[in-house]
Amino acid sequence: MGSTTDCEVLVVGAGPVGLLTMLFLAKAGINVILVESLPDVDKSPRAMAYGAPAIVELERAGVAAEARSVGMVPSDYDFRLRWITIDNKTLGEFRSEDRIPGSFDAVLCGQYELAKIMKQHVSQYQNASILFNHKLSNIKEVEGALIATVETPEGNKEISAKYLAGCDGGRSTVRKLLNLTYDGFTLPQWLVACNVRYPFRAHGFDRSQFIVHPDHFCLVGKIDPTDLWRVSYAEKPDLTREEVLANVHSKFEAIFPGPKPLPKDAYTVEIVSPYRIHQRSAPSYRKGRAFLAGDAAHACSPFGGMGLTTGICDAGGLADCLIGVLRKGCDDSLLDRYADIRRQKYQDITNNVSYSNTCLLRDTDPEKASEHEFFRMMNSSTEVRREMLKSAYILG
Ligand SMILES: Cc1cc2nc3c(=O)[nH]c(=O)nc-3n(C[C@H](O)[C@H](O)[C@H](O)COP(=O)(O)OP(=O)(O)OC[C@H]3O[C@@H](n4cnc5c(N)ncnc54)[C@H](O)[C@@H]3O)c2cc1C
C-alpha cells in the first residue's frame, strides 16, 4: 500500500453530480478529494437539458451563465418545447409566454461540457483536488472515519475521509460496497442516443420536440451552437446491440422531417450510443458515513430530463447538509434528512414523472391525444401551463 491521504469529504465519481457536490464543498472551505476511474470526464452523449430546480442549483454554484454561453445562441433563449406526431403536427407545447415571471433562463448544454465547466471551477480551490485514473475498490469504516482503497496506475492507495459521497453513476461501486440494492425495473425498449447533423429547422422542427408514437417515440433537440442535434429514440426490445446499430438509418427515415426516402448523405452522424432504460433506486441513500447521490442512488428514463436534474438537486442538498455538520455545528442527524428527503423526492416525483412521460410518448394514440389529461391541461391556458411549469420546483 502507498501513502495515506486525509480529507473531510471524499467524493467518488467526476460526473456532474460528483463535481457539483465538490464545488459546493470547496466554496465552503471544506477539504475535499474526488477520485475518478477514467482519465478525464466522460464524453458519452447523455443529458443536454436541465429542469427548473436544477437551474437554481447551477445558478447557486455560479456555473449556469457559462453553461449557457457554451451551449446556446441568442435564439435558443426563446423557449418552446413541443409534443408532436410523427408527421410534425403539434399535440401540445410550452412557449415563451408560459414562462414563470422572474424565473431563470433555460440551461441547454451537453452534460460533458457542463462537467468540464464544473471541473474548471473546482480547480480554483486549493482545498479541492481531483484525482483521475483513481478507481475506488473498497471502503472500510474505522472509528470516526472511512478508509477508501483506490486503484491507481502507481498501485493501490488508501484515502481516509470523515464522509464519503458516492456519485459514481448507475453501476455504483459505492452502492455495491455498502450492500445496497438497486430496486425497480428495466424497460424492455432500448434507448438510442445519436448526435447528428441534419437541417431539422429547415424541415419545420423547433429547437426541442418529443414525437409521440408507439414504435418511434423520441426526443429531437438541438444541442449546441454548431447546429449539432440529439435524436434519442426508442428501439425494439428484442434486437441485439449490433442490430440496433445496423438499424439507425431506417429509424432516421421514420423520424426525420423532410424528403422521403431520406438520402444517406443528407445527414452526418457523430455518435450513436444504445442504452437500457431503468427505473431504480437504492433503499437508502445513507449507510454510516457514506452517501449516495445522482445515478448511484437512482435511475430513470431520460424521456423527461429528470435524471441529472434530480442528481443536481441531490448534490445541492448533500453539500448543504455536509457543510451544516462540518462547519456550522449541526447534528449528524441532518445527514439522515438528506438521505430521507432525497429518496422521497425520487419516489414521489422523479420516478412517477419520468415513467409517465415515457408512457405518454409511447402509449398515447395521437388521434385521441386531446382527451389525455396531460394534453388537455397543456392546451387549456397560459395560467395552467404556468402551474405545470411551477410544479417542477418541488423536486428541489
Ligand atoms: C441518452 C441520455 C440522455 C439523457 N438526457 C438527460 C437530460 O437531458 N436531462 C437530465 O436531467 N438527465 C438526462 N439523462 C440522465 C443523466 O445523463 C444522468 O442522470 C447523469 O449522467 C447522472 O450523473 P452522475 O454524475 O450521477 O453519474 P455519471 O455521469 O454516470 O458519473 C459517474 C462517474 O463515476 C465514475 N466512476 C464509476 N465507478 C467509479 C469508481 N469505482 N471509482 C471512481 N470513479 C468511478 C464514472 O467513470 C463516471 O465518471 C440522460 C441520460 C441518457 C442515457
The ligand as a Gaussian input file, in Angstrom:
#p B3LYP/6-31G(d) Opt

LIG

0 1
 C      -29.319000       9.395000     -23.638000
 C      -29.489000      10.062000     -22.297000
 C      -29.952000      11.359000     -22.260000
 C      -30.146000      11.996000     -21.028000
 N      -30.621000      13.267000     -21.022000
 C      -30.854000      13.890000     -19.841000
 C      -31.305000      15.250000     -19.823000
 O      -31.469000      15.894000     -20.861000
 N      -31.505000      15.813000     -18.597000
 C      -31.282000      15.156000     -17.426000
 O      -31.505000      15.723000     -16.350000
 N      -30.806000      13.866000     -17.414000
 C      -30.569000      13.240000     -18.587000
 N      -30.021000      11.974000     -18.600000
 C      -29.599000      11.353000     -17.333000
 C      -28.156000      11.776000     -16.966000
 O      -27.278000      11.508000     -18.038000
 C      -27.686000      11.050000     -15.700000
 O      -28.660000      11.226000     -14.713000
 C      -26.323000      11.618000     -15.257000
 O      -25.281000      11.122000     -16.056000
 C      -26.011000      11.242000     -13.797000
 O      -24.820000      11.889000     -13.414000
 P      -23.897000      11.285000     -12.255000
 O      -22.841000      12.301000     -12.022000
 O      -24.752000      10.813000     -11.148000
 O      -23.288000       9.939000     -12.881000
 P      -22.311000       9.742000     -14.120000
 O      -22.451000      10.860000     -15.080000
 O      -22.563000       8.370000     -14.621000
 O      -20.862000       9.852000     -13.495000
 C      -20.348000       8.849000     -12.650000
 C      -18.839000       8.916000     -12.699000
 O      -18.324000       7.995000     -11.722000
 C      -17.186000       7.341000     -12.264000
 N      -16.979000       6.070000     -11.553000
 C      -17.732000       4.947000     -11.635000
 N      -17.232000       3.999000     -10.818000
 C      -16.141000       4.533000     -10.192000
 C      -15.210000       4.032000      -9.240000
 N      -15.295000       2.791000      -8.756000
 N      -14.211000       4.852000      -8.827000
 C      -14.120000       6.126000      -9.320000
 N      -14.963000       6.634000     -10.237000
 C      -15.970000       5.852000     -10.655000
 C      -17.557000       7.164000     -13.743000
 O      -16.421000       6.930000     -14.544000
 C      -18.262000       8.475000     -14.039000
 O      -17.359000       9.466000     -14.496000
 C      -29.830000      11.305000     -19.822000
 C      -29.331000      10.003000     -19.869000
 C      -29.169000       9.379000     -21.089000
 C      -28.626000       7.972000     -21.120000

